[in-house]
Amino acid sequence: QGFRSPIPRARALLGPLPLESAQGRMAAGGDGLVWLHVLTFLVWTLGVAAVTWFICRHRLTRSQDASEDHFIGARSLRWYFVAGSLMLTNLSTEQLVGLNGNIFADGCLAGIWWEAGASVAMMVCATVVLPRYMALGLATTSGFLGARYDVTVRSLVSGIFLLYYVVFLCPLVLYTGALAIRNIFDIDDVPLWWVSTVIGVLGSAYALAGGLRAVAVSDTLNGVGLLIFGLWVPIAGLSLLPGGISGLFEDPEYLRSLVSRSMVLKPGAEARAWAEPSVPWHTTFTGLTLSNMYYWSTNQVIVQRVLAAETLAQGQKGVLFAASMKVVGFTFLCLPGLIGIILVREGVEVNGVPFQVPSADEVYPELVKASMPRWSLGFFSAVLLGSVLSTFNSALNSAATLFGLEFYSAFINREASSTRVVRVATVFGAVCALLSFVIAPQLVHVKGIFPFLQQVNTVVSLPILTVFFVGIASTLPDAFAAKVGFVVAILGVTLGQLIPGLHYLHLFFLAFAVAVLSMALATAVPPLRRLCRQSPRPVRYVADAGAARVCMVNWAFVPCLVASISCLIAVLIIALQAGRPWLFYAFWALWALGTGLLICLPARARAWRGGAEEGEVGKRPKDGEGAMSAASGAALPRLLGRSPAAA
């Protein structure tokens, strides 16, 4: 999210975290706590595995259809599993270190928009995008493109997602995770490939053996621990400030989030100078919003767990609860960076030594070492491993899902049973895991690939967002227009990088606008369509009204909660921009009240009466058959985004 390279951030966190230092309250070796660290690490890790097994085996619905059960968790996830899995899949060491580092370097809270903006994108997902996905009974986001455009567009996007997950995301997660565990336990003599392989095997067990259900449950459990430690760091850091929390408001310039210039830390120097921050205010309404929309509405790794909700209402509540948590996500993703600025400015001493930050990306680990007690290291490393496993097993599960549903059953073996599809997808996932085991240790030798991968990510995400956005917003553009927009988006974002001084988020927005315009022209200009041997007028898309597999009644409280979350964002930004402590405290009181009400509000839809009620699509599955009771021959086409008749 935000096209930030995770490797420098991960190295900043993972390198100095457990080592002896002047501020070394977290040292792993040289004391009698090492066995306590190992014990607490194992207790948490094995405890999460045991509870996950129990919940999946005895508390969640199972489907008779193997494909539905494995890839989409029998569509049995309640809202709290949806929300927990969303938050932990998104939250990672890269964000903990990277975003706090950006805040420290910017000298202000401009980067808070990666969190507040995510809340806006998630509300759009809950109200606009999710109902369209679930109405088609999909298991993949690219399946929507198959229903909306054609199989070529669907397969192209699926292939891009699959290649990205297998070649980049999975190996990268294993590499950074191995660095973390090896450094925390001071086992530098253990080969990196050995540690990354052990982590990969653990993650593969969740993703391949347990399917999406096990991934979502383990994510939720690990998310509780990560939330505890994520909040612990800034709370402990505030205790180091002169005057406590009131010290945050002594210089309101540091709190402002809507700025065009701030006191930016010069790279390689300790001095600050007025310059443009990483996210100036004018980018928040252009490319940053689009970037968040891509991540939260089209990314298979993120959206797949929402599609596994047992009803539309459960999915909407889970997404909106996660959006509410994102509003306060700045507490552990931005506030530690701000605390670090104040500690350095005031020359606060920790254990008799002034608090120092060697580089911006090290502000979070330095604050961890300065504020957290030594005995917490074992739990901290276990929770850190949980975040690594969450991203890895989510990406691996999504890769297996895409291959099984979008390629194997669609092209290779269209007559395959659902059991056969699951078996083949599991084997493919195992091959992907093995490939990740091989690639991960090699990343230690790579130096220039990560900026290149950032650019590739930008180039890839823009055309995908374009075809999704137009496909959801309008029913007229057809597959020809989608392909034109896809090509124009790639050309626009690639050539636009040659323009000097253009912020990459503005480039993202401008290229998106040009691509959407090209799709409009390819739709509305008959001579252009005839020239490309297309019909003069496209056929308007009509969604399959009987494809939904769950109750499609919208959650009754969605409008009220969207309005309340929007108001919370406004109050937070005003409080930070004005630097008013009382308004900041009022924000927290309103957030606690609103989130408490959200949790208490029921997410159950109206009772089924044998047929579709007003606002519902599809039929209720029979008791004991899970979310999908149709035969596998009809199930797979619907998972792929086409009706059984069309199949």
MOJOHU-V176937 format. One record per residue. N is the residue number from 0. RES is the residue in one letter. OMEGA is omega in whole degrees, 0 to 359 (NA if undefined). NEAR is the number of other C-alpha atoms within 8 Angstrom. Layout:
BEGIN
((N;RES;OMEGA;NEAR) (N;RES;OMEGA;NEAR))
END
This chain:
BEGIN
((0;Q;180;6) (1;G;175;7) (2;F;177;8) (3;R;179;7) (4;S;184;10) (5;P;187;9) (6;I;179;10) (7;P;180;8) (8;R;182;14) (9;A;179;13) (10;R;179;10) (11;A;179;12) (12;L;192;15) (13;L;183;13) (14;G;189;11) (15;P;190;8) (16;L;187;13) (17;P;189;15) (18;L;176;13) (19;E;178;8) (20;S;179;5) (21;A;178;6) (22;Q;194;12) (23;G;173;11) (24;R;188;10) (25;M;186;15) (26;A;184;10) (27;A;184;15) (28;G;174;8) (29;G;177;5) (30;D;184;6) (31;G;184;5) (32;L;186;10) (33;V;180;9) (34;W;174;7) (35;L;178;9) (36;H;181;14) (37;V;182;9) (38;L;180;9) (39;T;177;11) (40;F;182;13) (41;L;180;10) (42;V;181;8) (43;W;184;11) (44;T;180;10) (45;L;178;8) (46;G;177;9) (47;V;179;11) (48;A;182;9) (49;A;180;8) (50;V;177;8) (51;T;179;11) (52;W;182;9) (53;F;182;9) (54;I;181;10) (55;C;184;11) (56;R;190;7) (57;H;187;6) (58;R;183;7) (59;L;181;9) (60;T;176;8) (61;R;181;11) (62;S;175;14) (63;Q;178;9) (64;D;186;13) (65;A;181;10) (66;S;178;12) (67;E;183;13) (68;D;186;14) (69;H;188;13) (70;F;187;13) (71;I;174;16) (72;G;182;14) (73;A;183;15) (74;R;187;16) (75;S;186;13) (76;L;173;14) (77;R;188;11) (78;W;183;14) (79;Y;174;9) (80;F;177;12) (81;V;182;17) (82;A;181;13) (83;G;180;15) (84;S;177;16) (85;L;186;13) (86;M;184;10) (87;L;176;15) (88;T;179;14) (89;N;185;8) (90;L;183;9) (91;S;177;11) (92;T;179;13) (93;E;180;11) (94;Q;179;12) (95;L;183;12) (96;V;187;18) (97;G;183;14) (98;L;175;12) (99;N;176;18) (100;G;177;14) (101;N;179;13) (102;I;180;15) (103;F;181;15) (104;A;182;10) (105;D;183;14) (106;G;178;13) (107;C;183;15) (108;L;179;13) (109;A;182;16) (110;G;180;14) (111;I;182;10) (112;W;173;10) (113;W;178;10) (114;E;180;12) (115;A;178;11) (116;G;176;12) (117;A;178;15) (118;S;179;13) (119;V;180;10) (120;A;180;13) (121;M;176;14) (122;M;176;12) (123;V;178;9) (124;C;183;12) (125;A;187;13) (126;T;187;10) (127;V;190;8) (128;V;185;11) (129;L;178;12) (130;P;179;11) (131;R;177;9) (132;Y;186;12) (133;M;177;14) (134;A;179;14) (135;L;178;17) (136;G;188;13) (137;L;171;15) (138;A;179;12) (139;T;177;12) (140;T;179;13) (141;S;175;12) (142;G;175;14) (143;F;180;13) (144;L;176;15) (145;G;178;16) (146;A;185;10) (147;R;183;10) (148;Y;178;12) (149;D;185;10) (150;V;180;8) (151;T;179;7) (152;V;179;13) (153;R;183;14) (154;S;179;12) (155;L;180;8) (156;V;178;10) (157;S;179;11) (158;G;178;8) (159;I;177;9) (160;F;184;10) (161;L;180;11) (162;L;181;9) (163;Y;182;9) (164;Y;187;12) (165;V;188;14) (166;V;186;10) (167;F;191;9) (168;L;182;11) (169;C;178;15) (170;P;181;13) (171;L;179;11) (172;V;179;11) (173;L;181;17) (174;Y;181;13) (175;T;178;12) (176;G;178;12) (177;A;176;13) (178;L;182;12) (179;A;185;12) (180;I;182;11) (181;R;183;13) (182;N;181;14) (183;I;182;13) (184;F;175;9) (185;D;180;10) (186;I;182;8) (187;D;180;7) (188;D;177;4) (189;V;182;8) (190;P;181;7) (191;L;183;11) (192;W;180;11) (193;W;181;8) (194;V;180;12) (195;S;179;15) (196;T;178;10) (197;V;178;8) (198;I;180;12) (199;G;179;13) (200;V;178;8) (201;L;180;9) (202;G;180;12) (203;S;180;13) (204;A;177;9) (205;Y;189;12) (206;A;187;15) (207;L;181;12) (208;A;184;8) (209;G;181;11) (210;G;184;15) (211;L;181;14) (212;R;180;12) (213;A;178;13) (214;V;183;15) (215;A;181;13) (216;V;179;14) (217;S;176;13) (218;D;181;15) (219;T;180;14) (220;L;178;10) (221;N;179;13) (222;G;177;14) (223;V;179;8) (224;G;181;9) (225;L;177;11) (226;L;179;8) (227;I;182;8) (228;F;178;9) (229;G;178;9) (230;L;182;10) (231;W;185;8) (232;V;180;14) (233;P;178;13) (234;I;177;8) (235;A;179;10) (236;G;179;13) (237;L;179;10) (238;S;178;9) (239;L;182;10) (240;L;171;13) (241;P;181;6) (242;G;178;6) (243;G;185;10) (244;I;179;9) (245;S;178;8) (246;G;178;9) (247;L;188;11) (248;F;179;11) (249;E;177;6) (250;D;184;7) (251;P;181;12) (252;E;181;6) (253;Y;186;9) (254;L;188;13) (255;R;181;15) (256;S;178;14) (257;L;183;8) (258;V;173;10) (259;S;177;9) (260;R;179;9) (261;S;178;13) (262;M;185;11) (263;V;178;13) (264;L;180;13) (265;K;179;10) (266;P;178;4) (267;G;180;5) (268;A;180;6) (269;E;183;6) (270;A;176;6) (271;R;179;8) (272;A;179;9) (273;W;180;8) (274;A;180;8) (275;E;178;10) (276;P;183;12) (277;S;180;8) (278;V;176;9) (279;P;190;13) (280;W;185;11) (281;H;176;7) (282;T;184;11) (283;T;183;12) (284;F;181;8) (285;T;187;11) (286;G;181;14) (287;L;178;13) (288;T;180;12) (289;L;179;11) (290;S;178;10) (291;N;178;14) (292;M;178;13) (293;Y;186;12) (294;Y;189;10) (295;W;184;13) (296;S;184;12) (297;T;184;14) (298;N;184;10) (299;Q;181;11) (300;V;182;10) (301;I;190;14) (302;V;186;12) (303;Q;181;13) (304;R;177;14) (305;V;178;12) (306;L;179;14) (307;A;179;15) (308;A;185;15) (309;E;173;13) (310;T;175;12) (311;L;181;16) (312;A;178;13) (313;Q;178;15) (314;G;180;17) (315;Q;178;15) (316;K;178;13) (317;G;180;15) (318;V;181;17) (319;L;174;13) (320;F;177;12) (321;A;177;13) (322;A;177;14) (323;S;177;12) (324;M;178;8) (325;K;179;12) (326;V;180;13) (327;V;179;7) (328;G;178;10) (329;F;183;11) (330;T;180;10) (331;F;178;12) (332;L;180;13) (333;C;185;15) (334;L;177;11) (335;P;177;16) (336;G;178;15) (337;L;177;15) (338;I;178;13) (339;G;178;13) (340;I;183;10) (341;I;179;10) (342;L;179;12) (343;V;181;12) (344;R;182;7) (345;E;181;6) (346;G;182;8) (347;V;180;11) (348;E;175;8) (349;V;185;9) (350;N;176;6) (351;G;181;5) (352;V;179;8) (353;P;179;9) (354;F;181;11) (355;Q;177;6) (356;V;182;10) (357;P;178;5) (358;S;185;7) (359;A;183;10) (360;D;181;14) (361;E;183;13) (362;V;181;16) (363;Y;178;15) (364;P;178;12) (365;E;178;12) (366;L;176;12) (367;V;181;11) (368;K;184;13) (369;A;190;11) (370;S;186;11) (371;M;179;11) (372;P;184;8) (373;R;185;10) (374;W;182;9) (375;S;186;9) (376;L;182;11) (377;G;177;13) (378;F;181;11) (379;F;181;10) (380;S;178;12) (381;A;178;13) (382;V;177;12) (383;L;176;10) (384;L;178;10) (385;G;179;12) (386;S;177;17) (387;V;179;13) (388;L;181;12) (389;S;181;14) (390;T;182;14) (391;F;183;14) (392;N;176;13) (393;S;179;13) (394;A;180;12) (395;L;178;17) (396;N;178;14) (397;S;178;11) (398;A;179;13) (399;A;179;12) (400;T;180;12) (401;L;181;12) (402;F;183;12) (403;G;186;13) (404;L;186;13) (405;E;182;14) (406;F;185;11) (407;Y;183;12) (408;S;181;14) (409;A;186;10) (410;F;189;8) (411;I;182;7) (412;N;183;8) (413;R;181;8) (414;E;184;5) (415;A;175;8) (416;S;180;8) (417;S;178;11) (418;T;178;9) (419;R;180;8) (420;V;179;14) (421;V;181;13) (422;R;180;8) (423;V;179;9) (424;A;178;12) (425;T;176;11) (426;V;178;8) (427;F;178;10) (428;G;177;13) (429;A;177;10) (430;V;177;8) (431;C;178;10) (432;A;178;12) (433;L;177;8) (434;L;177;9) (435;S;178;13) (436;F;181;14) (437;V;185;9) (438;I;188;10) (439;A;182;13) (440;P;182;11) (441;Q;182;8) (442;L;179;9) (443;V;181;6) (444;H;185;5) (445;V;181;7) (446;K;186;6) (447;G;186;6) (448;I;188;7) (449;F;171;9) (450;P;177;8) (451;F;179;8) (452;L;175;9) (453;Q;180;11) (454;Q;178;9) (455;V;179;8) (456;N;177;9) (457;T;181;11) (458;V;184;12) (459;V;186;10) (460;S;184;9) (461;L;179;14) (462;P;178;15) (463;I;179;12) (464;L;183;12) (465;T;184;14) (466;V;176;12) (467;F;184;10) (468;F;181;8) (469;V;180;10) (470;G;179;12) (471;I;185;9) (472;A;184;6) (473;S;178;7) (474;T;186;9) (475;L;181;9) (476;P;183;16) (477;D;183;13) (478;A;178;9) (479;F;178;9) (480;A;179;13) (481;A;180;13) (482;K;176;9) (483;V;179;11) (484;G;180;15) (485;F;181;13) (486;V;180;9) (487;V;179;11) (488;A;179;16) (489;I;180;12) (490;L;182;8) (491;G;183;11) (492;V;178;14) (493;T;181;9) (494;L;181;8) (495;G;179;9) (496;Q;177;10) (497;L;180;6) (498;I;183;7) (499;P;174;5) (500;G;180;4) (501;L;179;8) (502;H;186;6) (503;Y;177;8) (504;L;173;10) (505;H;176;11) (506;L;179;13) (507;F;182;13) (508;F;181;11) (509;L;179;8) (510;A;177;13) (511;F;180;12) (512;A;179;8) (513;V;180;11) (514;A;178;15) (515;V;177;11) (516;L;179;8) (517;S;177;12) (518;M;177;13) (519;A;179;10) (520;L;179;8) (521;A;178;13) (522;T;193;14) (523;A;182;7) (524;V;182;9) (525;P;179;10) (526;P;178;7) (527;L;180;8) (528;R;179;14) (529;R;180;10) (530;L;180;7) (531;C;176;6) (532;R;175;6) (533;Q;176;8) (534;S;184;8) (535;P;181;9) (536;R;178;8) (537;P;177;9) (538;V;182;6) (539;R;181;8) (540;Y;176;8) (541;V;182;5) (542;A;175;7) (543;D;186;7) (544;A;183;9) (545;G;186;8) (546;A;184;12) (547;A;182;14) (548;R;180;13) (549;V;176;15) (550;C;186;14) (551;M;175;15) (552;V;177;12) (553;N;177;10) (554;W;187;13) (555;A;186;5) (556;F;183;6) (557;V;181;11) (558;P;180;7) (559;C;182;7) (560;L;176;10) (561;V;178;10) (562;A;182;8) (563;S;178;9) (564;I;177;11) (565;S;177;9) (566;C;178;8) (567;L;178;12) (568;I;180;10) (569;A;180;8) (570;V;180;11) (571;L;182;10) (572;I;178;10) (573;I;180;8) (574;A;180;13) (575;L;181;13) (576;Q;180;11) (577;A;180;8) (578;G;182;10) (579;R;181;9) (580;P;184;9) (581;W;179;6) (582;L;177;9) (583;F;177;12) (584;Y;178;8) (585;A;177;8) (586;F;181;12) (587;W;178;8) (588;A;179;8) (589;L;180;9) (590;W;180;10) (591;A;179;8) (592;L;182;8) (593;G;180;9) (594;T;176;10) (595;G;177;8) (596;L;179;8) (597;L;180;10) (598;I;185;8) (599;C;183;6) (600;L;181;6) (601;P;180;5) (602;A;181;9) (603;R;177;7) (604;A;177;10) (605;R;182;5) (606;A;176;4) (607;W;178;8) (608;R;175;6) (609;G;180;6) (610;G;181;7) (611;A;176;11) (612;E;178;8) (613;E;181;5) (614;G;181;8) (615;E;175;9) (616;V;177;14) (617;G;182;13) (618;K;179;11) (619;R;175;11) (620;P;178;9) (621;K;180;7) (622;D;177;5) (623;G;182;7) (624;E;179;11) (625;G;185;15) (626;A;184;13) (627;M;183;14) (628;S;180;11) (629;A;177;6) (630;A;184;7) (631;S;179;9) (632;G;177;8) (633;A;185;10) (634;A;185;13) (635;L;177;12) (636;P;180;12) (637;R;174;14) (638;L;181;13) (639;L;176;14) (640;G;176;13) (641;R;184;12) (642;S;179;11) (643;P;180;10) (644;A;180;4) (645;A;181;5) (646;A;NA;6))
END
